[in-house]
Amino acid sequence: MKEFLPVSAEDIAKRGWKQPDFLFVSGDAYVDHPSFGPAVICRVLESKGYKVALLCQPQWDNPENFAALGKPRLGVLISGGNIDSMLCHYTTAKKLRNMDKYTPGGIMGKRPDHAVTVYARQVKKLWPDLPVIIGGIEASLRRFVHFDYWENTLLPSVLESSGADLLIYGMGEKQVVEVADYLSGGACISDILCIRGTAYASLEKPVFEEYVELPSFAEIKANRELFAKAYRLQSREQDPFYGKTVIQKGDSKYIIQNPSTYPLTQEELDGIYDLDYMRDCHPSYKSLGGVAALEEVRFSIVSCRGCFGSCSFCAIHAHQGRIVQARSHESILREAKILTQLSEFKGYIHDIGGPTANFRHPSCSKQLKSGVCADRQCLFPKPCPNLDADHGDYISLLRKVRALPGVKKVFIRSGIRYDYLMADKNLDFLDELCRYHVSGQLKVAPEHISPPVLKRMGKPGKDVYMRFMRLFAGKNREIGLSQYLVPYFISSHPGSSLRNAVELAEFLRDIKYNPRQVQDFIPTPGSAATAMYYSGIDPERGDKVFVARNPHDKAMQKALMQYKNPRNRHLVLEALRKENRMDLVGSGKKCLLQEEKRQQNPRRRLKK
């Protein structure tokens, strides 16, 4: 019978286990759904015959709290959760968030800052000889020397700070099974430090025939421009087909990253998503209000992973890779049929997508043989001549899903690359998209419109977005629907000056768009833009980049994007004065701010 994995000593006893093989410690509440990393890893191990128990959001002040489910036989797996714990806790302004969507009832404070490090240290105190393996997004993107925006400091690898024995980077399903098989066969953790897709720490520098060495922690602290060099070197070695071993001297240890794991085959990917997930949060959370993050994806289907878009501010390609892997139609249809049988299902599938919904295959035929190009991007500055821009498979898939009994509508909400859509030889996908898969509004992400900023972002030019706007509007006129674009923009991205922010505000004025939400750039670990933010150097080009680091400067750029909001008036006015753009204040149609009417003297009014 399908059931939740054990989360308590009572659950373990009910299953008749003496002890679990692995204890999985998670910073998130337990949601047994394929969109949640901890659930996927645990279900994969279970499918291979391993006994796995979950210890979710333990109180971390005492090592004994981690023994609540008993000592596991083979090792402890640790994840900070679906997102980095610091990003989960703090806003761009470094203020504490008021809700944790991955905690029952949204309660804050159920996980520590730097959760992976804190959990691993406590487990090591409790069971010094037990293998501790860390993974998930927090560990994966902090595997080298990295900049922590919220602490405003350079930090060594999470391997050093946590004391963990092994780090699994990337999605992890292949690696965790290989690690489990070795440990189950009697191998020591020190014997399995050669597994692809893993990293480890060593007091001595190992000897390799081929490797790439990054600037050390001490060197980067002395010269922050070397952080950009380190990023460029390590990012070029993430391809599984030609990537070499990467070494970096940390605070007191060497960090060794083995080459990346090879992409999953379609059969392997199908196997992961075909496992028996409960597709719900653990019943013990129901009385607390459930887990909000589940509601966003409960009726969504993961179609693919990996992204060849490689935007500078995004670290998905550093975690999932640039080679797109996709599930088969049959696997996705099986999951869609399961959704239609859920009691809460109302006929609407909210998404069939991934990091980029309309990427359903590698960007060109050579990638599964020799990897992605090290010295060029697939879509930037313009689509590569070898780009295979074909939406035929995705269109076929969407038609099959929306034809299922019980399915009223299939939406696409995970975002599309409109430049990739327009690179297709025909625009059949645009027609399908507008007719069947938009819920009145389509979210797209031009991110900015100023050429100097777009160059640093790795995004297409303003003219590409304008052309897509016209195509989208024309198609909706043709089919008689009133549907609108909801563009997302980022303020204060490296390369964006106050002048560029004014330029963006003028664009928003011209297209008559007043964004309700504005994303201020957050330098999260693992991205090229974060390397720019810390170093002031573009890692790909090697030239200097303007960076708005002062909170007030960032506030002005953000306010310009919402210049109509009365609360932003003083910041917008200050920005326009600084840029000598007072021509944008007045009564004209092109003005961002209207002149304030002078209040009449009350005594003079009384005299009259």
N, C-alpha and C positions, 0 to 999 in steps of 0.2 A: 504493500500500500504506500502511495506517495505521501511523504510527511516532511516536516521541517527537520533540519539538522539539529543535533543536540545543542542546547545553550545552557544547560544546568547539569549538576551532578545527578539529579533525579532522571533527566532525559537519558543520560548515559546508562544509568542502572536499568531503566525500562528496556533498553536495547540489549541488555545482557553483556555489556562490554566490561572488562576489567579496567581498561584504560583506553583512551583514544590513541591512534597512531600519531596524529598531529593536532595541536591546539592552534586555532587561528584567532589571533587577537586583532580586533578591528576598532578603529576610532568611530565608525558608524554604527548605528543600530542595524540589526539583522533584517535585511530585505531580500527575500529569496526570489530574485528577478534577474534575468540575463543582462540588464543594464547596470548591475551593481557588481563591481569587480570581486569583492570578497565572496559573494555567492557563486560566481562563475568558477573561481579557483577551487572552492570547497566542493562544488558539484563535480568538477573534472576529476579531482582526487578520489571522490566517492565512486565515480564510474570506473576507476581503475582498481577498486577493491580496498581502498584505504578508509580507515575510520577517522572522521574529522569532527571535532567539536568546536563551536564558536564561543569565544569570550568577548562580548561586545561592550565597549565603553566602560571598562573596569575602572574603579577608583584607583588612581595611580600613586597615592601617597605612601603605600606600603607594599613591598614585594609579595607578602603573603596573600594579598588580594588576587594575585594572578594564579594562585593554586586552587581556586574555587572549584575547578572542574578536574582536578588531579593532574599529576605529572604525565605528559604524553610519552609514548614509547620512542618515537623517532625524532621529534623536534617541534619547535614553535615557529609558526609563520606570523608575520606582523605586517599590518597595513594601517596607514593613517586614515584611510577611507577613500571615498570616491573623488574627493578633491583635497588639495594640500590643506593641512590643518590651520596654517596661518591665514590663508585666503578664506577659509571657512569662518575664522574668527574676526578678521579685521577688514575694514573698507579701504578704499584708495586713500582716504584722508587719515588712515590709521586709527579710526575710531572703532570701538567694539560694535559688531553687528547686533541687531536685536532678535535674530532668529537663526537657528541652525536647522536647516531643512533635512538634515540626515539624522536628527535626534527626535525621538518620540515627543510630540507636542511642541517641537521647535525650541525646546529649552536650551539655553546657552550654558556652557561650562561643563559639559559632560565628557569633554576630551581635553587634554592639555595642549598648550602650544608645542610645536615640534613633536607631535604625538609619537611618531616612529622612534625617535631618539629616546623619549621618556619611557615608552613601553619596553623597548629592547634593554635598556639599562636595568630596569626592575626585574625583568625575566632573567637576565644574566646574574643578578644578585641572588635570585631564588634558586636557579639551577645552573651553576657555572659551567658544567660540562655538557649541557644539552645544546645541540645545534640551534642557533637562532638565525632565521632567514627572513630578511625584510624585502618588501616589494610594494607595488601600487604606485600611484602617481607621485606621491610625496618622495618616496625613496628613489624612484626612477629618475626624476628630474633634479635631484640633489646629490647625484652619485659622484660628481666632481666638485672641486672648489666652486662655490656659488655665492651670489649676492642675495642677501635677504633684505628685501625692501622695508619690511616692517621694523626690523631691528637696525636698518641702515648700516649694515656691516657685511664684510666678507666672511664667509664661513667655510670650514673644511668640509670634505665629503661626509655625508650622513653615515657612512661606514665607520669613520673615525669617531664621530660624536656619539654614535649609538653602541659601539662595541660589537655589532652584529658579525656573524661569521661569514655570511654570504648575502649579496644583494641581487635580486632578480629584477632586471630592468625590462621595460616594454610590457606587453600584455601578459606574458608569463605562463600561459598554459603549458607550452612544451617544456619549458625549463623546470617548472615545479614537479611535473611527473618524472622527469629524468632525475632530479634531485631525490625525490621520494624513492624511486627504484634503487638508486645507489645506496641510500641509507638503509632501506629495507633489506638489501643484500649484505649488509654488514660493513659497508665502507664508512670510514671516518670522514667528517666534513673536510678535513685537510687533504683528503684524497680526491675530492671532486671539484677542484678549483679551476677546471678547464672547460666547463660547460658553456656553450655559446649562450649569449644573452644574460650573462651573470658578471658580477664584479666582486672583488674582495680586497682586503687590506693586508699589507705585509710589512714587517719591520725592515726587511731587506729588499733590494731591487732585484726581481727575478731576471734570469737570462733568457732572452728570446732572439730568434734569428731575425724576425721582422717586427718592429713596433714603432709607434709614434709617441714621443714624449712631449707632454704639455709643460708650459711654464709652471713652476711650483707655487704653492700657497705663499711662501715667503717672497718670491719674486713678484707676484701679482700685488701683494700688499705694498711692496716698495714702489711699484710702477703699475698703476691701474690700467694703463693702456694695454698691458700684456693680457688682460682678461679677454679682450677682443680676439687676440691671437689664439689664446687657449680655446675659445669657443669655436673659432674657425677650424682649427686643427681637429678637435674632437668631433665636430659635426660632420666632417668629411669622411670620418671612419665609421659612420653608423650604417653603411650599406652592408648587407649580409654577404654580398658576392665578392666584394673587393676590400672591405674594411679590415684594418689591421688591429692588433692588440694596442690598447691605449694605456699609457702609464702617466701618472701625475704624482709628484711628491707632495704630500699633504702637510699637516702640522707636525706630525711625528712619524707617520707611516706612508708607504707608497700605496696608491690606489691603482689597481690593475683591472681594466675592463677587457673582458674577452670579446671577440667579434660578435656581432648581432646574430640572433637566431634567424633561420630562413623563414620566408613567408609560409603561412599555413596553406595547405591545399584546400580546395573547395570542400572536399570530403571531411577534412579535419575541422574546418570552420562550421560546417553543418552539424557535425557531431557535438560540438560545444553548445550550440543553441538548441539542439534537439533534446537536451537533458531534461529531467523531470523537475523543473522549477515550480514552486508553489505560486509564484507571481503575486505575492502579497508580503506585507511585513509580518513579523512574528506576532501571533495572537496576543502575547503578553503586552503589546504596545497599544492595543485597540482602546483600552480604557483611558489611555493618556492622550488620545487624539490622533494616533497613527503617525506615519512618517511622511511629511509633505513632499519630499523628493520623489516618492513613488508615484504620486498623482500626476506628475509631469510626464511620466513615461509608461504608466500602467498599460495603456493601449497603443504603445508605439513598438515598432519592430526594427531591430538593427539589421540593416541590409548589407553593410560593408564596413571595413576598417582600413585605416591608412589614408594619407592625403598627400597628393603631389602639388597642392596649392602652395605650401611652404610660406605662408605669411610670416613676416618677421616677428610679430607680436604673439604668435601662437606656437605652442610647444607640442602640438599633437604629432607632427612628423618626427619629433625627437622621441616620442613615446611609442606610437603605433607604426612609425616608419612612413616612407614616401611611396612604397609600393602598395597599391590598393588590392585588397583581398575581398572577395564577395561571396555571399552565400548563394546556393542554388535556388531556383524558383520553387522547387519542390519543398525545400526546408522552410522557406518563408511562407508558403501557402499552408504548410502544416501548422506553423505558429499562428497564422491569421485565423485558421479554423478553431484553434484553442481559444483565442480571444473571443470569438463569437459565442462561445459556450459559457463564458463567465457571466455570473448573475448581474454584474454592474454594467456590462457592455450594452451600449445604446445604439450600436450600428456605426460608430465612427472610429476609424483607425487614425490616430493622431499623427503618425509619421511612419514612413518607410524610408530610412536613410542611414546616415552615419556622420562622420566628421564633415563631409560634403555629400549631400544626398544624391546628386547626379554624377558622382564618380562610381561607376560600377565595374571598372576594369582598370588594369594598369594603363598609364598614359601613352605607352608605346609598346610595341611587340618585344623589344629587346630587354625590357626590365626583368622579366622572369628568367633570363638567361645570363645577363651580365650586369644587372643592377641599374640604378638610376645614374644620370650624368652627375659627376662631381663638380663640374665647372659651369653648369647652366641650370636654369629652372624651366619647368614645363610650360608655365603660363606667363612668366614675367621676363623681360618687359613686354613681350608679346608672345602669343602661342608659338611653341616650337613647330617647325615644319613637319616633324615626325609625330606630332600629337595625334592620337586616335580619338577624335572628338565624335563619338557615336552614341546616341541615346536609344538606339533600337532595343537593346536588351532591357533597359529600364522601363521604356514604354510598354513592352510586352509584359513585364512583371506587374506593373501597375494595373494594366487591363485585367489580368488574371485575378488579382486580389479584389478589385472592385466588383468583379462578377460573382464573387462568392455569395451564397445565400446568407442573409443577415447583415451584410455589409452595405450601409447606405452611402458612405463617403470615405474616401481615403485622402488625408491631407499630407502635405509635405512641409514639415516645420523645422527640420534640422538645418535648413539653409542650402541654397544652390549657388554655384559659381556661374554668374551670368556671362562672364567672358568665355567660359567653356561652352555654355549653351550656344552662344553666337558663333563659336568656332566650328560648330556642326555644319555640315554641308546643306542640310535642310533645317527648317525650324518646326518640325513636327512636334518636338517635345514642348515648345512654347505653346502650341495649340492645345495639347493634352493637359498641360499644366494649368492654363487659364480656364479651360472648360470643366475640369474635373477635380483639381487638387489644390485649389486656393480657397481659403475660408473668408473671402472678402478682402483680405490683406495678405500680401506676400512679403516676408522679411528677406531683405538682401543687405549685403554689407560692403558698400563702396569704401567705407571707413574714413575717407578724406577726398578732397578734390584738388588740392594744391600739388603740382608736380614734385617739388622738393620733398614733400612728406610722403607721397605715394612711392617715390623711389626708395625711401628707407623702409616702407612697409612691405614692399614687394607686391603692390596691388596695381591693377590696370588704371589707365588714365581716365580723367573726367569725361573725355569724349566717348569712351566705351560705355560708361554708365548712362550718359545722355542718350546714346543710341538705343540702349536696352529700354530706357524709359519710354522712348517713342514706340518701340516695337511692342512693349507690354500694353501701352495705352491703345495702340492701333488694333491689337488683337482683341482686346476687351470690347472695343467699339464694334468690331466685326461680329462678335458672338453675342453682343447685346447684354453684357454684364458690367456692373459697376464695381470694379475691384481696384485696389490701390496698392502701391508699393510702400513699405515701411523700411526706409533705409537706416542703417546703423552707422554712426560715425564715432571716432575716437578723438578725444582731445588730449593735448600735451604729449603726443607720441614723439619719440626722439626724431629730430629734424623739423618739428613744428614750432615755428616762432609765433609771436603774437601777431605779426603781419599775416602769416598763413592762416591763423585762426580767424582774423577779420575776413579774409578771402572766403573761408568756409561759411561764415555768417552771411555774407552777401549771396552766396550760392543758395543757402537755405531760404533767404528772402525771395530770391528769383523763382525758385520752384514752389514757393508758398507752402513750405513745410516747417512746422513748429514741433520739434521732437519733445515728447513727454519725458523720455529718459535719455540721459547722456552718459556714456562710458568714458571716464577719465582713465588714461593709460595706467595699468598696474604692472610693474616689472616683476613678473613671476619667474621663478627659477627655470632655466632650460631654454629660454627663447633668445633669438638673435637681438631682438629689441632690448631685452634686459642687459645684454652685453654692451649695447650702445649706451644705455642709460648709465651704467656704472663706469664704463671706460671713456665715454665721449668719442669713441671710434667706431666706424662701421666695420664689422668684422670681415665682410666680403670685399669691400673696396679699399679699406685701410685709411680712409680720409676722416677728418674730424667732423663731428655731428653736433649741432646745437641741441642741448637738452634742457627742458624746463624742469628744474628740480625744486625751485622755491615754491612752497605751498600757495603763496599769493599769486604768483605768475600762473600756476596751474589753475587756480580758481578763476582768473580772468579768462583764460582760454575756454574753460568749461562754460562760464557765464555767457560768452559770445554765442555759443551754440543754442542758448535759450534766451536770446536777447529780449524776447517779448515778455518774459516773466518780470513783473515789477520788482521782485526781490533782487534781481540781478542788475538793476539799472545802474547803481553806483559803480559796480565792477566793469560793466560794459562801457560806461562813460569814461572811466579811468583808462581803459584799454585804448579807446579811440583817441583820447588826448595823447597818450604815449606814442601812438602811431601816426599822429598828425592827420587823423581822419575825421575831423569834426564836420566834414561835409556830409557825414552820415548821421548827423544830429540836426533835426529841423522838421519842417512840415512837408517835405517832398516825398514822392512815392518811393524813392530809393533810400530813404533814411531808415536806419535801424532804430533810432530813438527819436521820439517826438519831443519837441521843446516843451518843457514844463510851463504851464500858464502861471504867470505871476499872480499871486493872491492880492486882491485889492486891499488897501489899508482900511481896517474896520472903522477907524475914526472918520476917514474921508467919506466912506459910504454912509455913515450916520449923519454927517453934516449935510450931504446931498439930500 
